[in-house]
Amino acid sequence: MPNLAHPGGNITGFGNPEFSIAGKWADLIKQMAPSITRVALVFNPEEPQSRLFLRAVEAAAPSLGVDVMPAPVHTTVELEAMLARVAREPIGLIFSSVSPVWAPS
């Protein structure tokens, strides 16, 4: 009989991981691509957890030898502008916090 320990089926969905995992993501990225020297973190500035993700990445950055470019966005228009700005700069990677980032403009 299925139970929480052995559900007996597929479970899908999204969850919010502990914010400190973001520093570990930055470390994993650096291990996969050691030449990366800059990362952009896309996040919703209205979401408190996103700011915690940013702080965790910024805290890990010096020991990894990467610069962090905070990329706060509220709307798809801001997201497009941020992507255009990032395209002009030497960014090794763009990644996003786990919270919703943009709303229709």
Buried (B, 14 or more C-beta within 10 A) or exposed (E): EEEEEEEEEEEEEEEEEEBEBBBBBBBEBBEEEEEBEBBBBBBBBEBEBBBBBBBBBBBBBEEBEBBBBBBBBBEEEBBEEBBEEBEEEEBBBBBBBBBEBBEEE
